[in-house]
Amino acid sequence: MSAARSSETLMLFPTVLHVTHHMQAADLNALLEAAINSVRQEVDGRPPKELACTMYSTMATEPDLHLRAEFSALTEFVKEEARSFADALDYVVSTEGALVRKCWLNVLRQGDSCDLFNDTNSIISGVYFVNAVTGGARMQIHAPTADEMIIIQKSQITDLNAAQIFFDGEAGDLLLFPSHLVRSWTLHDAADELAMLHFTISL
């Protein structure tokens, strides 16, 4: 018999994700695909040396794609959704509103993957899926509590004890999340490429 008068399990530190699908995704993505083709012809796509990645990425070579006119419509959409996300979290937003600080292109080709990383000097991060590929790489978000010093056996995996979750975005999906969250990409074992635009946002 338990000697406890009462007990309560408090879920104090949830991981919050914000998902939105663009209403005119097909039209927007057609414009973005043309812009992305131009970027890939112009910009060296070697990812930062400190990241264990093989994909095409302008993270280090041109992280200011939001300043290009071709990406302005998407950038405004991201800013609007970032403000909505901030309101849901009761974050104070400056009079200037949500500001996109960086935007870069990542393209996963067959055989590509990306190891763990997160974004520094940022409050909110985002990934916009220009397309989706069946059987391709999966975005893996790692729980802040997943760094266990001792391997813990679990009778079942739940939202409270999962070390990571997968997010499989559809074309036109925007995923926003706190910038400190660590994520990675599994092996892209599909013939078609997976293109995404990544954002960092300040408030």
TABELPE-V319807 format. One record per pair of residues at least 12 apart in sequence whose C-alpha atoms are under 10 Angstrom apart, sorted by the first residue. I is the first residue (numbers start at 1). J is the second residue. Records with the same first field share a line. If there is no record, write none. Layout:
# TABELPE-V319807
I->J + J
This chain:
# TABELPE-V319807
11->160
13->144 + 145
14->143 + 144 + 159 + 160
15->142 + 143 + 144 + 159 + 177 + 178 + 181
16->85 + 88 + 89 + 176 + 177 + 178 + 181
17->85 + 126 + 175 + 176 + 177 + 178
18->81 + 82 + 84 + 85 + 86 + 88 + 126 + 174 + 175 + 176 + 177 + 178
19->81 + 85 + 126 + 127 + 128 + 169 + 173 + 174 + 175 + 176 + 177
20->77 + 78 + 81 + 128 + 172 + 173 + 174 + 175 + 176
21->128 + 129 + 169 + 170 + 171 + 172 + 173 + 174 + 175
22->74 + 77 + 78 + 128 + 171 + 172 + 173 + 174
23->172 + 173
24->172
25->129 + 130 + 131 + 170 + 171 + 172 + 173
26->130 + 131 + 171 + 172
27->172
28->71 + 73 + 74 + 130 + 172
29->74 + 129 + 130 + 131 + 171 + 172
30->130 + 131
31->70 + 71 + 73
32->70 + 71 + 73 + 74 + 130 + 195 + 197
33->130 + 131 + 195
34->70
35->65 + 68 + 69 + 70 + 71
36->65 + 70 + 71 + 105 + 106 + 107 + 130 + 195 + 196 + 197
39->58 + 62 + 65 + 105
40->56 + 57 + 58 + 105 + 107
43->56 + 57 + 58 + 61 + 62
44->56 + 57 + 58 + 60 + 61 + 62
45->57 + 58 + 59 + 60 + 61 + 62 + 105 + 106 + 107
46->58 + 59 + 60 + 61
47->59 + 60 + 61 + 106 + 114
48->60 + 61
50->117
51->114 + 115 + 116 + 117
52->113 + 114 + 115 + 116 + 117 + 184
53->108 + 112 + 113 + 114 + 115 + 116 + 117 + 184 + 185
54->107 + 108 + 109 + 111 + 112 + 113 + 114 + 115
55->106 + 107 + 108 + 109 + 110 + 111 + 112 + 113 + 114 + 185 + 188 + 194
56->105 + 106 + 107 + 108 + 109 + 112 + 195
57->104 + 105 + 106 + 107 + 108 + 195 + 196 + 197 + 198
58->103 + 104 + 105 + 106 + 107 + 197 + 198
59->102 + 103 + 104 + 105 + 106 + 198 + 199
60->104
61->104
62->102 + 103 + 104 + 105
63->101 + 102 + 103 + 104 + 105 + 198 + 199 + 200
64->100 + 101 + 102 + 103 + 104 + 105 + 199
65->102 + 103 + 104 + 105 + 197 + 198 + 199
66->100 + 101 + 102 + 103 + 104 + 197 + 198 + 199
67->100 + 101 + 102 + 103
71->103 + 197
74->128 + 174 + 197
75->99 + 100 + 103 + 199
76->98 + 99 + 100
77->174
78->98 + 99 + 100 + 125 + 126 + 127 + 128 + 174 + 175 + 176 + 199 + 200 + 201
79->97 + 98 + 99 + 100 + 199 + 201 + 202 + 203
80->97 + 98 + 99
81->98 + 126 + 174 + 175 + 176
82->97 + 98 + 99 + 100 + 124 + 125 + 126 + 175 + 176 + 177 + 201 + 202 + 203
83->97 + 98 + 99 + 201 + 203
84->98
85->124 + 176 + 177 + 178
86->98 + 123 + 124 + 203
91->123 + 203
92->203
93->202 + 203
94->202 + 203
95->203
96->203
97->202 + 203
98->124 + 201 + 202 + 203
99->124 + 200 + 201 + 202 + 203
100->122 + 124 + 125 + 126 + 199 + 200 + 201 + 202 + 203
101->121 + 122 + 125 + 199 + 200 + 201 + 202
102->122 + 125 + 198 + 199 + 200 + 201 + 202
103->125 + 126 + 127 + 197 + 198 + 199 + 200 + 201
104->127 + 196 + 197 + 198 + 199 + 200
105->127 + 128 + 195 + 196 + 197 + 198 + 199
106->127 + 194 + 195 + 196 + 197 + 198
107->130 + 193 + 194 + 195 + 196 + 197
108->136 + 137 + 185 + 186 + 187 + 188 + 189 + 190 + 192 + 193 + 194 + 195 + 196
109->136 + 137 + 187 + 188 + 189 + 190 + 191 + 192 + 193 + 194 + 195
110->136 + 137 + 187 + 188 + 189 + 190 + 191 + 192 + 193 + 194
111->136 + 137 + 186 + 187 + 188 + 189 + 190 + 191
112->136 + 137 + 185 + 186 + 187 + 188 + 189 + 190 + 193
113->137 + 138 + 139 + 184 + 185 + 186 + 187 + 188 + 189
114->137 + 139 + 183 + 184 + 185 + 186 + 187 + 188
115->140 + 182 + 183 + 184 + 185 + 186 + 187
116->140 + 141 + 142 + 181 + 182 + 183 + 184 + 185
117->141 + 142 + 180 + 181 + 182 + 183 + 184 + 185
118->141 + 178 + 179 + 180 + 181 + 182 + 183 + 184
119->178 + 179 + 180 + 181 + 182 + 183 + 199 + 200
120->179 + 180 + 200
121->179 + 180 + 200 + 201 + 202
122->178 + 179 + 180 + 199 + 200 + 201 + 202 + 203
123->177 + 178 + 179 + 180 + 200 + 201 + 202 + 203
124->176 + 177 + 178 + 179 + 180 + 181 + 199 + 200 + 201 + 202 + 203
125->175 + 176 + 177 + 178 + 179 + 180 + 181 + 198 + 199 + 200 + 201 + 202
126->174 + 175 + 176 + 177 + 178 + 179 + 196 + 197 + 198 + 199 + 200 + 201
127->139 + 169 + 173 + 174 + 175 + 176 + 177 + 196 + 197 + 198 + 199 + 200
128->169 + 170 + 171 + 172 + 173 + 174 + 175 + 176 + 195 + 196 + 197 + 198 + 199
129->168 + 169 + 170 + 171 + 172 + 173 + 174 + 175 + 194 + 195 + 196 + 197 + 198
130->169 + 170 + 171 + 172 + 173 + 174 + 194 + 195 + 196 + 197
131->169 + 170 + 171 + 172 + 173 + 192 + 193 + 194 + 195 + 196
132->168 + 169 + 170 + 171 + 172 + 173 + 192 + 193 + 194 + 195 + 196
133->168 + 169 + 170 + 171 + 188 + 189 + 190 + 191 + 192 + 193 + 194 + 195
134->168 + 170 + 189 + 190 + 191 + 192 + 194
135->187 + 188 + 189 + 190 + 191 + 192
136->168 + 185 + 186 + 187 + 188 + 189 + 190 + 191 + 192 + 193 + 194
137->168 + 184 + 185 + 186 + 187 + 188 + 189 + 190 + 193 + 194
138->165 + 166 + 167 + 168 + 169 + 184 + 185 + 186 + 187 + 188
139->165 + 166 + 167 + 168 + 169 + 183 + 184 + 185 + 186 + 187
140->164 + 165 + 166 + 167 + 168 + 182 + 183 + 184 + 185 + 186
141->163 + 164 + 165 + 166 + 167 + 177 + 181 + 182 + 183 + 184 + 185
142->162 + 163 + 164 + 165 + 166 + 181 + 182 + 183 + 184
143->159 + 160 + 161 + 162 + 163 + 164 + 165 + 181 + 182 + 183
144->163 + 164 + 180 + 181 + 182
145->160 + 161 + 162 + 163 + 164
146->161 + 162 + 163 + 164
147->163
148->163
164->182 + 183
165->183
166->183 + 184 + 185 + 186
169->196
171->194 + 195 + 196
172->196
173->196
174->196 + 197 + 198
175->198
176->198 + 199 + 200 + 201
177->200
178->200 + 201
179->199 + 200 + 201 + 202
